[in-house]
Amino acid sequence: MADSWDDMRRAKEEQFFAEQNKAALERMKTRKTASTRACPICSKPMEQQALMGVIIDVCPANDGVWLDSGELEEIVNAAQGGSKIEGESWFGSFFKNLYKK
């Protein structure tokens, strides 16, 4: 019985974050200043990705992740709402979701 509750909770959590990511991507599309940022390490253009409803900058060349002011706090708050997933901390879950393609 506990497994079915965990599965249901996990499915609802994944659905919530999928909806948050979709909303973040829509906000990203409507930004008027859609200029791409250059990676501070390799100077190549970075891509924007939605993670837990927060738009972050990722360098496809070296997998660097860059956060603007306040984005880490938003990610932490979103992740703490889900507590632990299969024995993982929110921090481990963050990186697992970040590099999921």
LUMZA-983573 format. One line per 5 residues: number of its first residue (from 1); their letters; for each residue x, y, z of N, C-alpha, C. Coordinates in steps of 0.02 Angstrom, whole numbers, plus 32768, in hexadecimal, padded with zeros to 4 digits. Each point is the difference from the previous one (the first is absolute). Last residue first. Layout:
NUM	A	X:Y:Z:X:Y:Z:X:Y:Z; ... $
# end
This chain:
101	KKYLN	8377:82D2:7C10:7FF1:8018:7FBD:7FD7:7FCF:7FD9; 806C:8052:8102:7FD1:7FD0:7FE1:7FED:801C:7FBC; 808C:806A:80AC:8022:7FE0:7FC8:7FD5:7FCA:7FE0; 7FAE:8082:80B9:8023:8030:7FD6:801C:7FDF:7FC1; 7F97:7F84:80B3:7FD0:8021:7FD3:8023:802E:7FCF $
96	KFFSG	8084:7F99:80A4:7FE3:7FCB:7FD7:7FD0:801D:7FCD; 805C:808D:80A2:8030:7FF0:7FCB:7FE7:7FC9:7FD3; 7F77:803E:80B7:800B:803A:7FD6:802F:7FEF:7FC6; 7FDC:7F62:80AC:7FC8:8002:7FD2:8008:803A:7FCE; 8098:7FF0:80B0:800C:7FCA:7FCF:7FCA:7FFE:7FCB $
91	FWSEG	7FE1:8097:80AE:803A:8015:7FD9:8011:7FCC:7FCB; 7F57:7FDA:80A1:7FE7:802D:7FCC:803A:8014:7FD3; 801E:7F16:8071:7FF4:8043:801A:7FE6:802C:7FC7; 7FD8:7EF3:8009:802C:8035:7FE9:7FF0:8040:8024; 7F88:7F2B:8016:803D:8004:8028:8030:8036:7FE9 $
86	EIKSG	7F2C:7FE0:7F90:8023:7FC0:8001:8043:8006:8025; 7FA2:80DE:7FFD:7FE8:7FD3:7FCC:802C:7FC2:8001; 7FBB:80D8:80B6:802F:7FD0:7FE5:7FDE:7FD2:7FCE; 7F96:80F0:8025:8029:7FDD:8031:802F:7FCF:7FDF; 7F66:80AC:7F9F:7FFB:7FB9:7FEF:8025:7FD3:8031 $
81	GQAAN	8001:80EE:8013:7FBA:7FEE:8000:7FF6:7FB6:7FF2; 80D3:8067:7FEE:7FEF:7FEE:8045:7FB7:7FEE:8007; 8055:8050:7F30:8017:7FBD:800E:7FED:7FEA:8047; 7FD1:80DD:7FB8:7FD8:7FD1:7FD9:8013:7FB8:8012; 807F:80AD:8060:7FBB:8001:801B:7FD4:7FCE:7FDB $
76	VIEEL	80DB:801D:7FB1:8001:7FE0:8042:7FBA:7FFD:801C; 801C:8076:7F39:8008:7FB8:7FF4:7FFF:7FDA:8042; 7FFC:80EB:8009:7FC1:7FE7:7FE3:8004:7FB5:7FF5; 80C3:806C:804A:7FCE:7FFE:8035:7FBD:7FE6:7FE7; 80AC:8024:7F64:8010:7FC7:802A:7FCD:7FF9:8039 $
71	EGSDL	7FF1:80BC:7F70:7FE9:7FC1:7FE1:8010:7FC3:802A; 803D:80EF:802E:7FC1:7FE6:801B:7FEA:7FBE:7FE3; 80AC:808C:7F74:7FF1:8010:8045:7FBB:7FE5:8013; 806C:7F7F:7F39:7FF9:8047:800F:7FEF:8008:804A; 808C:7F2E:7F8C:7FC1:8016:801E:8002:804B:800B $
66	WVGDN	807E:7F2D:7F66:8006:8043:801C:7FBB:8017:8017; 809D:7F18:7FB0:7FBE:8019:8012:8009:8043:8023; 8094:7F51:7F4A:7FFF:802F:8038:7FB9:8019:800B; 8061:7F61:7F55:7FCE:7FEE:8032:8001:802C:803E; 807D:8013:7F27:8024:7FE6:803B:7FD2:7FED:803A $
61	APCVD	7FAD:8045:7F23:8045:7FEB:7FF1:8022:7FE1:803C; 7F22:8063:8001:8000:7FBD:7FE3:8047:7FE7:7FF2; 7F9D:80AC:80C0:802E:7FFF:7FC8:8001:7FBA:7FE3; 7F38:8088:808D:802C:7FC5:7FFD:802C:8006:7FC3; 7F48:8095:80AD:802C:8001:7FC6:8030:7FC5:8004 $
56	IIVGM	7EF7:8021:8065:8047:8004:800F:8027:8000:7FBF; 7EF7:8020:8073:8027:8001:7FC2:8049:800B:8013; 7F30:7F87:808E:802F:8038:7FFF:8029:7FFC:7FC0; 7F5D:7F59:804B:7FDD:803F:7FF6:802C:803D:7FFE; 8057:7F22:8014:7FD3:8009:8039:7FDE:8044:7FFC $
51	LAQQE	809B:7FFF:7F4B:800D:7FCE:8033:7FD6:8011:803D; 802F:8045:7EE8:7FD5:8006:803A:800E:7FC6:8030; 80A9:8082:7F47:7FD7:7FC5:800F:7FD5:800F:803D; 80AD:807D:7F35:7FD5:8007:803A:7FD6:7FC2:8007; 8100:8029:7F90:7FBA:7FF0:7FF5:7FDA:800C:8040 $
46	MPKSC	80F1:8074:7F9D:7FE1:7FD1:802E:7FB6:7FF7:7FEC; 80EA:8048:7F6C:7FBD:8012:8018:7FE2:7FC9:802D; 810A:8025:7FFC:7FCE:7FE8:7FD1:7FBB:8012:801B; 80D9:8026:8071:7FE4:8036:7FD7:7FCF:7FE9:7FCB; 807B:7F8A:80BE:8015:7FF4:7FBB:7FE6:8034:7FCE $
41	IPCAR	7FE0:8019:80F3:803B:7FD5:7FFA:8018:7FFB:7FB8; 7F38:8079:8047:803B:8021:801C:8040:7FD7:7FF8; 7F26:7FFE:7F59:801B:7FDB:8038:803E:8024:801A; 7F39:8086:7F85:803D:7FDA:7FF1:8018:7FDE:803F; 7EFB:8046:7FB9:803B:8012:8027:803B:7FD4:7FEA $
36	TSATK	7F1E:8057:7F72:8020:7FC8:8022:803F:8019:8023; 7F13:8087:7FCC:8046:7FF8:7FEB:8020:7FC7:8027; 7F14:8063:7FF5:8012:7FBA:7FFD:8048:7FF6:7FE8; 7F4C:80B8:805C:8049:8001:7FF6:8018:7FB8:8002; 7F1D:801E:801B:800F:802D:7FC9:804A:8002:7FF1 $
31	RTKMR	7F63:7F32:8064:8031:8034:8014:8011:802B:7FC4; 7F71:7F39:8001:7FE3:8043:7FFC:8030:8037:8017; 8038:7F16:8005:7FEF:8011:7FBB:7FE7:8047:7FFA; 802C:7FA5:80D6:803F:800A:7FDC:7FF2:8015:7FB8; 7F4C:7FC2:8089:801B:8042:8014:803F:8010:7FDA $
26	ELAAK	7FA7:7F2C:7FDF:7FD4:8032:7FE1:8018:8047:8012; 806D:7F4D:8066:8012:8003:7FBA:7FD5:8033:7FDB; 7FCD:7FD2:80E0:803F:8025:7FFC:8017:8007:7FB7; 7F41:7F7E:802D:7FF2:8047:800C:8040:8029:7FFB; 8017:7F18:7FF1:7FDB:8018:7FC6:7FF1:804B:8008 $
21	NQEAF	8062:7F91:80B6:8030:8008:7FC9:7FDE:801C:7FC2; 7F78:7FCA:80B6:802A:803A:8011:8032:800D:7FC8; 7F7D:7F3F:7FEF:7FD7:803B:7FF5:8027:8040:800F; 8069:7F35:802E:7FF7:8005:7FB7:7FD6:803E:7FF0; 801B:7FC7:80E2:803C:801F:7FE4:7FFD:8005:7FB4 $
16	FQEEK	7F4A:7F97:806E:8006:8044:8017:803D:8022:7FE1; 7FE3:7F1B:7FDA:7FCF:8027:7FDA:8004:804A:8013; 8082:7F68:807B:801B:8007:7FBC:7FD1:8029:7FD4; 7FB5:7FCC:80D7:8039:802D:8004:801E:800C:7FBB; 7F55:7F62:8017:7FE5:8043:8008:8038:8033:8002 $
11	ARRMD	803F:7F20:7FF9:7FE0:8012:7FC0:7FE4:8047:8004; 805A:7FA2:80C5:8036:800D:7FD0:7FE3:8017:7FBD; 7F6A:7FB8:80A6:801F:803F:8014:8036:8014:7FCE; 7F9C:7F2F:7FE2:7FCF:8035:7FF2:801E:8044:8011; 807F:7F43:8035:7FFB:8007:7FB8:7FD1:8039:7FED $
6	DWSDA	8010:7FC5:80E3:803E:8020:7FE9:7FFF:800B:7FB5; 7F4F:7F89:805C:7FFC:8046:8015:803E:8026:7FE9; 7FFB:7F1A:7FDA:7FD0:8021:7FD4:7FF8:804A:8013; 808A:7F78:8087:801E:800B:7FBF:7FD0:8024:7FD1; 7FB7:7FBD:80D6:802C:803A:8004:801F:800F:7FBC $
1	M	7F7C:7F3F:801A:7FD7:803B:8000:802B:803F:8000 $
# end
